[in-house]
Amino acid sequence: MRRKWRKHDVSMAGYLYIAPWLAGFFLLTVWPMIQSAYFSFTDYSLLESARWVGLRNFKQIFTDDASFVHSLKATLLFVVLSVPLKLAAALLIAIVLNKKLRGMHFYRAVIYFPSLIGASVAVAILWNNVFGINGLVNQLLSLFHVEGQNWIGTPSTALGTLIVLAVWQFGSSMVIFLAGLKQIPGEFYEAAAVDGAGRARTFFQVTLPLLSPIILFNLVLQTIGSFQMFTQAFIITKGGPVESTYMYALMLFDKAFAHFQMGYASALAWILLLIIAVVTALIFATSRAWVHYETEGR
Amino acid sequence: MRAAGRSPLVSHLLLLILCAIMLYPVLWWFGAVFKPLDELSSASLIPQHPTLKNFTEGWNAITNYSFGVFFGNTIALAASVVVVSLASCSLVAYGFARMNFPLKNFWFSIVLLTLMLPNQVTIVPQYILFDSFRWIDTYLPFIVPHALAGGIGGSFFVFLLVQFIRGIPKELDEAAKMDGCGSFKIYARIIVPLLVPALVTVSIFCFLWNWDDFFGHMIFIQSIGKFTVGQALKLFVDSQSAAPWGQLFAMSLLSILPGTILFFFTQRFLVEGIATTGLKG
């Protein structure tokens, strides 16, 4: 009898501890999501109350909004180009660093440093100058007698400057890869060496499969993050030129907080959520083919 | 252990070149803040005629407010968010890691799910909600969500702390229970002291991410007197027709200084922290 009481007591206490999170979850996540879903079917300017318009917002987004098309294209391009490049750089450098080298901590700190500062307005301002017409990149090019150009002001290269900035921040993924590499038991490499596998074969047949769960983790994390890129596009390119870098979060911000089209912005937000969910689901679906879990015992 | 084909010297050389390339823009930036305007378009790292003018003029470049105000604001905002996050996230994490209650696993999987939820989906209704509370143009839209173990990184911190608490031997709890400690006493006397390293990691990330939460600051903070450094920099860029790059660089550099200093004092520990929590899940 007493035991039962204690058990009951404990279960209630557990809820007391997670109460702050529960309250926040319902008040600041669930309720806003329900509201956002409702607003997406309304015309809502904050000044007047929301007016039900059915599917009009969605219809307009998909059939009569050139900015949406540009934005979706820029965002997808950014994600598809920056994420693989970033992960490839992270993996490559992690492998180089995964040795008993002197000064490992120094290298790791230096390579991580851009990830630390990269999201700031400060670095965006730096980038704005570095890729500007009189910027560092053109100065360096002129040393090799290469004609520079206005990288940020040209539609074909503007997105590239943002991708370079994103890839420059490969350090955080690298750190996670590095920790994963350290967990691969040495016996695997010894066995590969005994079998006479070269460096390339060892990489493709030992390192890559054993690291695949971590590749998946990084891939999902970076993909979701990249879809939401805002600060850099807002400061460096302002979405231009001709909306070639009009990232999704930027468009959403404009619609909601510059034009106060809260209903339209909510519809855009839900479309973004669905896109991210579909892409993440696709990644997980394909992961069955390429992620190797040790417990499966291949 | 790996194929001994490459000597450490080659690795060092490769890495040093890589570090140099990666740090070049940053090193150039460090030099540029001491350069007079006519030297700024040079790729050289070292200023020919060093000057402090960029700092003295940049500091007061925005009418009526010095950058001291903006630094004060950002520090106040980030510090209060850190304090409430530490309290809320450690309590919640303790609940998940040590207590038994119905639906615990369900709720914990929801925590992990919110980790992936883009905040764009909730930002519009949150704005409307906070507006109805008259919280726009205050720091409450940042402090209150963090006090409820949410906000920027909230679910990540809960997850990180749960992983850490799971690593603390349960025997310690049992022994304290024998001595008649209740669950809160165990949390306060046993878990929290042992959790300090993880709490430091949480503090630093919480501080840095809130320092850089430009999207949030833009939406919720409106009067210049309450601006954060990031907003002030953006205002500085917009207020001048021809950007005074030297001053902009100087103020920008100052704005990343707090985070950079924090990072270099704690980097070993911090980078280790990211790595393990990224994995142990």
Interface residues (C-beta under 8 A of the other chain):
Chain A: K7 V10 S11 M12 A13 G14 Y15 L16 Y17 I18 P20 W21 L22 A23 G24 F25 L27 L28 T29 W31 P32 M33 Q35 S36 F39 L46 I93 V96 L97 K99 L101 R102 G103 H105 Y107 R108 A109 V110 I111 Y112 F113 P114 L116 I117 A119 S120 V121 A122 V123 I125 L126 N128 N129 V130 N134 G135 L136 Q139 L140 L143 W168 S172 V175 I176 L178 A179 G180 Q183 G186 Y189 E190 A193 G198 R199 T202 I214 F217 V220 I224 F227 Q228 F230 T231 F234 I235 Y248 A249 L252 F253 A256 F257 M262 A265 S266 A269 W270 L272 L273 I276 T280
Chain B: M1 R2 A3 G5 P8 S11 H12 L14 L15 L18 C19 M22 L23 P25 V26 W28 W29 L40 S41 S42 A43 S88 L91 V92 Y94 G95 F96 M99 N100 F101 P102 K104 W107 I110 V111 T114 M116 L117 P118 N119 Q120 V121 T122 I123 V124 P125 Q126 Y127 I128 L129 D131 P145 A147 L148 A149 G150 G154 V158 S183 Y187 L208 W211 D212 F214 F215 M218 I219 V229 G230 Q231 L233 K234 V237 A243 W245 L248 F249 S252 L253 S255 I256 G259 T260 F263 F264 Q267 R268 V271 I274 A275 T276 G278 L279 G281
